[in-house]
């Protein structure tokens, strides 16, 4: 057996100290770490057949054509400017008297009244608990030159009738007359004397509102002209609920304003505005 081993041409690798094969370079034709171990995941490799990554599609204004983007940007700029101007006007309106309001008070009032008037009656300690009807009558010069006096027109009742069964009543029907009356009494004392700088403005505004309503109701008639008007309010308390022990008067309280001569321009403006509506 020893001779066979010595004379054999077979190549024997020397044994290690413990009888195992010795460590050495990998055999030719094998690659180090070519076979992944059980705890090592194979690394995926990109293939030429894989589709390219999708390009993100622009959304919003960026998806519009260039001309539309310019128009949208200009529109947003205009809205932002108007919003800033409106907030500034409201701030100056509610702010204490200052240099700006003294110099530009008329412009601020024209912007605020009547649509954006600020008041806190809903949150006052004593909310409004009265029904106020605004009424008007007129002296009319007929085509023959004679002067006649109309009866009282209950303008608040006419507005209420227009609002009833109307799902979308207009701002004019809901607020114009009421705001005009609140504006007047807020700038005049109990003797109808103006208080502050807006007294004349409130009188002219209320007069034009009632002139528009009289023209709408045909108070002047064909060929007639309204010479003067008189406005009054009829205030009645809202009755308390049945469970309340509060006692209030149910007698109406009247407040009559003096007769106002109507300028010709008010008559013309009222007819133009009535025809436009």
Secondary structure, 3 states (H helix, E strand, C coil): CHHHHHHCCCCCCCECCCCCECCCCCCCCCCCCCCCCCCCCCCCCCCCCCCCCCCCCCCHHHHCCHHHHHHHHHHHHHHHHHHHHHHHHHHHHHCCCCHHHHHHHHHHHHHHCCCCCCCCHHHCCCCCCEEEEEEEEEEEECCCCCEEECCCEEHHHHHHHHHCCCCCCCHHHHHHHHHHHHHHHHCECCCCCECCCCHHHHHHHHHHHHHHHHHHHCCCCCCCEEEEEEEEEEEEECCCCCCCCCCCCCCCEEEECCCEECCHHHHHHHHHHHHHC
